[in-house]
Amino acid sequence: MPTTFGGGLRIAVDGLKLAFEDDGVHKAYFKVALTLLLMTTAIDVGGLWALWANTAPTAEQGLLVIIGLWALRVVGTVVTLLAAPLVAVLTVNIVMPFFNQGVFLAGLRAADPVRAQGLDGGLSLH
């Protein structure tokens, strides 16, 4: 185990090099990235539509209410755009873990093919 920041950084860079050299890892990450992009976009569109549809000022409202609704729209938009990727990542990790299994096995195949084959066949990691 690395005890310094430099040692940990070196191990991370080695892992990235290994991941970029393997086509199986590319395909697995692409599926997860595409899923995250689609989920984030759906959450953003739905959240922004709900926010803007429910905070539309009308002519009968006072000036302070209109200012408050516009402030709510601005803050809500920022919060929605920041929260949507986090919700998408949590959803993929918790609700749909089968996406992560492919990434894990692709990375393990690149690093240790024998262990990956044993794990894919139902054996333990030890």
C-alpha positions, 0 to 999 in steps of 0.5 A: 500500500502506498504511504505517500501521495506520490505513491498513490498518484503513481498507482492511479496513473498506472491504473489509468494506463492499463484501462486506456490500453484495454478495449474491454474496459473502454466498452464497459466504461462507455456503457456506464457513461452513456447510462449516466449521461441519459439519466442525468439529462432526464433528471435535468429536463424533468427537474427544470420543467417542474421548477419552471412550470410551477414557479411562473409568476402571474400579473396578479402577484406582487413585486416581491412575490415575482422577485422571489419566484425568479430567485427561486428559479435561478437557485433551483436551476443551479441546484438541479444542474448540480444534483442531477449527476449525483442522483444519477451516479447514486442510482446507477451504483445502488439501483443498477449495480449490474452496470458496475459489474461489467466495469469491474470484471473488464478492469480485472481481466486487464489486470489479472485475467486468471482471477477474472476468469475464476470470479466470472465463473463463480469462484471467490477473489482469494 
